[in-house]
Amino acid sequence: MISNSFYNSDCLRRRCAGALRRTTSRTLSAVRVITNSGKFGHIINDLNTHSSNLEFTISGLDLRPAQIKVLVNNVENNASLKALSMSRKNLTDVEGKEICEKLEKNQTLERLEMEGTLRCYLGNRLGPVTLQSLARLLRLNDTIRFVDLERNNILEDPTSGQKDYKAIDELVDALMVNETVLYINLNNTGLNAKCSKKLRDIFQTNKTLTLLDL
């Protein structure tokens, strides 16, 4: 026999759970409306329908992290966008990693710009985690020709402040086998002389890369 107290508490839990589901559903719907509205909504629609402009920049748009995530998810399978500029958008190292991971399947994009600004709080803060993901991307992707990471402290972990030189080694290894990239901008990224030498030595093997800006 089920006591009234047990029944009432069980009933209350079910009611609370139902209310939470309804609230969560309304919240998610609101997020979708906010992140996909206005000019940004048109951009997402163009990416989904493969009718976007050849070049797209978000440098002048005030986008929230949720909108950046939506944008990158839609670039993943897009077949019309040739250039993506995400410079000076306060991107974190984790967000840089996600961008590179999403582009692994993309077979159209040729130009990726994620320039930072070392002295500005709005600048990207991309570090070794992003660099490792970029190295993997350049191993898998055969369309990207131009990469810009200028003014990102790519060797320094943004959280610990520790230097991570393995990321540079992974990038060097990737460029040894990459046959597509023509230009990489790593100017003002905190590279020391040893890292710069490793990168310059790439030209002995890679006959496609034409300019490496250090």
Disulfide bonds with the S-S distance in Angstrom:
none
